[in-house]
Amino acid sequence: MLAQKLAIGPQDIAVVMGDTDLVAKGMGTFGSRTMLAAGTAIKAGVDRIVETARPHAADMLEVGAADLEFADGRFSVVGTDRAMSLAEVAASVPAGLAAEAFEPAGDATFPNGCHICEVAIDPETGTVSVERYLAVDDVGTVINPLLMKGQIHGGVAQGLSQALFERIVYDAQSGQLLTASFMDYAMPRADDLPSMMVESHPVPTPTNPLGAKGAGEAGTVGSLAAVISAVSDALSPLGIRHIDMPATPERIWRVIKSVGR
């Protein structure tokens, strides 16, 4: 966002974090508010930089500040080909250009979507195979489509894993945690996950200037319900109407056998 709005290279941007001598404020991401808060702050900071630079650019171009427009990192005189870059203006200001913007997440946003999952269950072993998965999400304005799809993919993997694999187990007598490492606690592997289709249906929100909504939890929220509902639907011909998560092969096998008694 910053590189695009200021028309500079990403390599010319330094991100400083975790240093309280340089960063006076900070409150973490807290779920899906990063783009809402940080993105809005970036936009506000850019706007303030531009307005701070405008009178300097006007002096250098010998026009009134109202005669300038800013686009693609350049100030230009309206109706002419006279222009200069923001970098040129900044270089001419002895103290440089600076702006500060702190934007806590304001009003809530309401992303939504539809997730559809198809599974197949082996009745002899209880093993679940996720055959197909489709997600269509509305996360408002999509700032970076590739990262957004990656977030959805990761969220679906987490939700699918909770629905089918992940389980905390304690010893009944001692209370000792038995699944304290990834040697014992089930984690999804590449062959457990299907090839996902992810589509976007963006409807910008009016609660922030970017129109962006949260995307971080979208994949998990959708996949939890979609996967376990698909498992329940696959078992419904046997008269099974409910199964607790995680729907492990053993748990499914036991439910199937209990119906057959």
N, C-alpha and C positions, 0 to 999 in steps of 0.2 A: 504493500500500500504506500509506504513512504517513498520508495524508489519511483513508483509510478506517478505519484502526485507531484514530486519535485523533479522528475525527469533526471534522476541520477542513478548511478549503478549501484546494485546491492553491495558491491565490494567497498563502496564509499560510506557505508553505514556501520557504525559501531553500536552494539547493544550492550548496555551496562546494567547489571542487575546483581542483587545480593550484597551491595556495598553501601552501607548506611551513611558513609561520608559523602557519597555522591547521589544516592537516591533517598530522599527524605521520607517518602511515603510508599506504602505497598500493602496489599491485603490479599495476595494470592489469587488463584483463578476461580476457586469455588465452583467447579462444574463447568457449565456452558457459558460463563459470562466473559470469557477472554476477549472474543471479538467485539462483544457489546461494549465492554469497558475500554480495553486497550485500543481497539479499532476506532472508537469514538474519540479517545484521547489523541490518537495519531492525527485524525482529521482536524480536531480542534487546534493541535499544535501547528500543523501545516498552515491552517488559516491564519493563525496569529503571526507566524513567520512571514507570510506573504504581506500581511497588512503592515508589519514593522518595516519590511523592505520597500514597500510601495513609495513612500516619500523620497527615499534615497534614489530609487530608480527614476522617479519623476525629475529630480534634480539633475541626474546624469543625462537624461534624455531631453532635458529642458522643456518639459511640458507640465501641465497640472496633473496631480495625482488622479483626478477623476477621468483623465484622458487615457489611462492605462488599463489594459486588461491582462490577466494572468492565465496562461494555459500552457501545458506541456513544459513546465519549468522555465518559462520565459515571460518577461514583461514586454508587451508590444504597445505601440501607440495606435489607438483605434483608427482604422482607415488608412494606415501607412504600412511600409515594410520596415520601419525602424523598431528595433527590438534589442534586448539584451537578456542574458540568462540570469537566473537567480544567483548562480555561483559568482558571476561577475559583480553583481550588486554586493553580495556578501564580502567579497574580497576588497571592496572599496570602503567598507565600514571598519574603522580601526578596532572597535570592540567586537566585531562580528555580529551575527544575528542570533538571537536566542529566544526561546519561548518555552513555557511550562504549561502543561495541561494535565489535570488530574480528574478523571471521570469515573466515579464509582458506578457500578451497574445500577441503572434506574429501574424503570417499570419492567415487570416481568414480560417475557415473550413466550409465545405458545407455538413452538414447532409441532408439526404433526406429520403423519404419514401412514402408509399401508405396507405391511410386511406379509408376504405369503410364503409358506414353507411346505414342501412335499417330502414326506419320509416314507421309507419302507422298513418293515420290521420282520425279522426272521422269527417265526413262532417257536422254532426248536431251541433257539439260543437266547432270544430276547434282544438281539443286537439291532440297534437302530442305524439305518443308513440315510443320511440327508441327501435326497436326490436333486432337489432344485430349491433355489431361494431367490426371491425377488423383493426388492425394497424400493419404494418410491417415497421420498421424504420432501417435506417443505421446511427448509431451514432459513427461509427468507432469502435475502440477497446472498448469492454464493460468491464469496471473495476469491477463493482459490478452489476450482472444481476438483483438482487432483487430490488436494489435502482433504477436502470434504468427503470424497469417496473413500479415502483411506480411513478416515474417522468412522464412517459407516461400517466398513469392512471389519475394523477392529472391534467396534461395539457389538456387531453381530457375532463375532467369534467369542466374545466374553459371554454374551447372553446364551448362545448355543451351548457353551461349555458348562454354564451353571445349570442349564436345563437338563443336560445329559450326563455330565461327568463329575463336576466338582462337588466334593462332600467333605465336611469336617467330621472326623471320627475320634471319639474319646474312649478310653478304656472304662468300662462300666464300673469296675471296682475301685480303681485309683484316681480316675479323672485325668490320667495322663493323655496328652494329645498324641494320637497315633499317626496322624497325617501331617507331620511337622516339616516335611521337606518334599521337594518335587519328585523324590523317589517313590513316595507313597500317595501324595496328593495329585489327583488326576488333572492333567493339563491337556488342552486340545493340541493335536498335531496337524500338520498340513493335510494329511489324508483323512482327517475327521471332518474337514470343512469342504463345503461344496463350492463350485464356481458361482459366485454371487452376481446377480444382475442388480445394479444400483442406478436408479433414475432420479432426477430432481424435478420438482414442481414448485419453483420458488414463488412465494407471495410475500413481498417486502412488508415488514412491520413498520408502523408509524412511530414506534416508541423510541427509536434512535435514528440518527441521521444517515446511518448506513443501510437501514432496512434489514439488518441481519438478525437472525434468531439463533438460539443455541443449537449446536449439532453434536456435542460431545457424547451425550447419552442416548441419542436417537437410535443407534443400532442396537444397544443393549435393551432398551425399553421395548422395542418392537420384537426383537428375536426371542426374548423370554416367553412372551405370550404366544408367538407364532409357532415356535418349535414344540412347546409342551402341548399346545392345542392340536398340532398335527399328530403327535404321538397318541393323544387321547382319541382323536378321530380314527386313527388306524386301528385302535383297540376296540372301538365301539361296536363292531359286529359281534364281538364276543360277549357283549353286555357289560364291558368295563367302561365306566363313565368318568373315572378319576384315577390319577396316579400322581404321587408326590414327586417333586424334584429332589435329587436328580433321577431321571428315568434311566438308571443304569441297566445293562443287560440282565443282571441278577434280579433286580427289582421287577422288571417287566416279566421275566421268566416265571418268577414266583406268583405274580398276579395272574398270568395266563394259566398256570398249573392249578391255582386255587379255584378258578372258574370251572375247570374241567373235572373237578372232584364230584 
